Amino acid sequence: MATQWIFLWLISSIGCLAADEVITIKDADKLLDVINFTTNIPSSQKLPHFTTCRSPEQETFSCWWSVGDYTNLTGPGMLRVFYKRSFKNTGGEWNECPDYRVGIENECYFNTTYTSIWVPYNLELRSENKDVLYDERSFNVEDIVIPDPPVNLNWTLLNTSQTGLHYDILLRWEAPPTADVAKGWITLIYEVQYRAVNDTEWKVMEHEKESYLSIYGLKTNTIYEIRIRCLQLNFDKFSRFSDIVYVYNFVPVTKESTFPVAFVLIFIVVGVAIVLMLIIFTRQHRLMMLLLPPVPIPKIKGIDPELLKKGKLDELNSILSNQQTYKTEFTNDDLWVEFIELDIDDPDEKLGHSDTHRLLSLEHLKSGKSLSMKDDDSGRASCYEPEIPEMDSLPFNVNLMEGNPEKACVLNSEGTVPNPDLSSPNATQAKAEPEKAKIESSGSEENMPVRPYPLIQTQMSNQSWANMDFYAQVSDITPAGGVLLSPGQQCKSEKTPEKEKPAEAKKYQFAMTSDSAYTSEIDAKKLSAIPATNENDQNPEKDLSKENCISTENQSEESPYTANETTVITMPPVSDYTSVHMVDSQHSLLLNPTAVQTKDMSMQVGYLTPDQMSSIMP
Amino acid sequence: MQKAFFQVSTWFFVLSQTWGTLGYPLECKDEQGSSNRCISIPLDKLFDRVIQHVELISRVSEECCSLFEEMLVPFPLQPKTSRGVNICITKAIPVPGSKSEIQQISDKWLLHSVLMLVQTWIEPLTYLQETLNRYDDVPDALLNKTKWVSDKLPSLEQGIVLLIKKMLQEGFLMTELQQTLTHFNKQPEVLESTLRDYTLFNCFKKDAHKIETILKLLKCRRNHKLSCLLY
């Protein structure tokens, strides 16, 4: 209550006096004191306060203060600084500032005796009578260390680049003299900054512990300015920057020096190119071999690479066979095996419409197409008329593929006929040889159209597989499972070779007279007549086979539907579908006629039913 | 008198207990020269190595301090609340704070003080390492650095022991210092745990700087006797 009255009185007095009279300092001071002491109204005026405390070398320190807006306190002694060092556990005693330095700013200086590091200090700024506490600070001296800047910056040129555009310098400086770095009392690290004069930003180098630094890559004919500052190791207060030192390196730019180098290089390159061209074009062989050696090509010892080119396979074969690393026979047989293609539901193969089709499928004949091909053969790719419709219904074809298309009418497949006695293909071939001779002799007499059976001759004469006829008409099957291929001849091939020959020769005669793969009825009769006369005493097996040969021919000539019962019955147990059972050691096919009876077969007219088969087959 | 005797005896006892648990470093019998189980390092290199070690520890401790302060930013911890009272645990080890005073102290005393400082901090740092895990949002850097420092102190201790042996040619002798080791567990529990941890970090930073400065002064004294002793 009283204080409030006093306050109001003061305000009123000030208000009265403010207009004309100057408030004396004393009055103001008193006012301030009153206000501070009596009330807690925060003053909008700036109180005296410590501005900064700093130690330059960790041995002394100073604190500066400012009076703020209280200009009346600028006089000496108006404000007092008290400090306390806390040694050990006991709080020390308060002492007044040992050294008031009156200069531009108010400063309290502590010399070495009053400075202790690692010890907390408390400083207070108080009024003259110690009543008013304006400001206080507490710190450790080592935390307020702000060193002086480094001194004595100088630089020396280390080297200049060959282009004369860049150079390196070695910059040296000294620690601030105040800092006792030598004894290790304080450890300083330095930060160097430099820039070209017209740059805006300084390049900052890494902190350096030593008193020297190399700066690389300065540009010639540019003025650089460098400055350094330092700080205490493991602390964070930087010093002010040192004085700037200017670096300049003048190197006269001689652009001519660059020209000869370029010219020399170009000259050398061009010269080398010209020399190389000369060498290549004048074909100095030795030089070329020296400079551009040929790239080695792959070679096989003993074989001329020319042979590996197209068309010379035979010679290669001969060479290789001589080396006994390669068996042509195997190749032949291999090819035979390869060419057995099971064409299921693939009726598009014209070449596959071999004798098998004629034998087995009767849809052709149904359609009324005559199978008499005797006039049709003119060396075409197929023995058959091209109009022969596709045999879609044939579920199973044994396609003897890919011979020379002209020789599609296989009447003798060399080495592939599985004889009942399992004679080797060589044997058959051997048999064929004398036959061939006969044929040739007989053939020469007649005007044989070579075309339908040219293959026979060629087959006989040439063992090359390329001329082999791969189309064989399966004419019949012997009870033992042998396959008779082609009418007529094949029938003979199974017989004992001695007796066969004359018969065969005659047979062939007849066969050759016709152009078609199938003989006409007349021929067939002739054929049948001939063997009948000669081979009546032969095995019924063979008779049967002959008859089979003939009968099949008959059958082929006539409509299968009109075939007699007898002929059908006496028909050899042809399994029209035979499965290739296996390939024996001589690479001949063993067909297993008994294993093939499928349902499909029964659907084919003209085929033997399974019952018939079983009755017929032994 | 009896009190003094009692004090000295307890101090001997305490010190012996402490030193008895230390792992003494390898004993290179340089003097006999016969059984050299390790390579003896020249004193200069040893000094450099130890000082490098201490500088690194000092830097890491400073980083730990700042990391810890950052972590406590949400909590306006007032480090000044201590009001200048020296509450560090090593206040019992008196090291004068001025260059001149330190230069007047013998090598022996300085080295032993340094050794005691290092030994005193091994246990509190282990405690700090564990207690940091209780804080939320502890930065990994702080944990790693604290762990690193805690692991490095024993090897620093080894280095200083070697230094003592080399410089003073003494084994482990009791010093004549009348000191009492303030065991860490006897710290007043009145301090809040956060404040206590903060104080620990700050005190350790200060002590690391102390060790570094003392060793550097010693090195100078060793190398350039005249110039270093002169003021």
Chai-1 contact restraints between the chains, C-beta under 6 A:
chainA,res_idxA,chainB,res_idxB,connection_type,confidence,min_distance_angstrom,max_distance_angstrom,comment,restraint_id
A,E59,B,K99,contact,1.0,0.0,6.0,A-B,restraint_1
A,S86,B,G84,contact,1.0,0.0,6.0,A-B,restraint_2
A,S86,B,V85,contact,1.0,0.0,6.0,A-B,restraint_3
A,S86,B,N86,contact,1.0,0.0,6.0,A-B,restraint_4
A,K88,B,K91,contact,1.0,0.0,6.0,A-B,restraint_5
A,G91,B,V85,contact,1.0,0.0,6.0,A-B,restraint_6
A,S116,B,G97,contact,1.0,0.0,6.0,A-B,restraint_7
A,S116,B,S98,contact,1.0,0.0,6.0,A-B,restraint_8
A,I117,B,G97,contact,1.0,0.0,6.0,A-B,restraint_9
A,W118,B,G97,contact,1.0,0.0,6.0,A-B,restraint_10
A,W118,B,K206,contact,1.0,0.0,6.0,A-B,restraint_11
A,W118,B,K210,contact,1.0,0.0,6.0,A-B,restraint_12
A,V119,B,G97,contact,1.0,0.0,6.0,A-B,restraint_13
A,P120,B,G84,contact,1.0,0.0,6.0,A-B,restraint_14
A,N122,B,G84,contact,1.0,0.0,6.0,A-B,restraint_15
A,S138,B,K80,contact,1.0,0.0,6.0,A-B,restraint_16
A,S138,B,G84,contact,1.0,0.0,6.0,A-B,restraint_17
A,K183,B,C220,contact,1.0,0.0,6.0,A-B,restraint_18
A,K183,B,C228,contact,1.0,0.0,6.0,A-B,restraint_19
A,G184,B,K216,contact,1.0,0.0,6.0,A-B,restraint_20
A,G184,B,L217,contact,1.0,0.0,6.0,A-B,restraint_21
A,G184,B,C220,contact,1.0,0.0,6.0,A-B,restraint_22
A,W185,B,K99,contact,1.0,0.0,6.0,A-B,restraint_23
A,N234,B,S58,contact,1.0,0.0,6.0,A-B,restraint_24
A,N234,B,R59,contact,1.0,0.0,6.0,A-B,restraint_25
A,N234,B,E62,contact,1.0,0.0,6.0,A-B,restraint_26
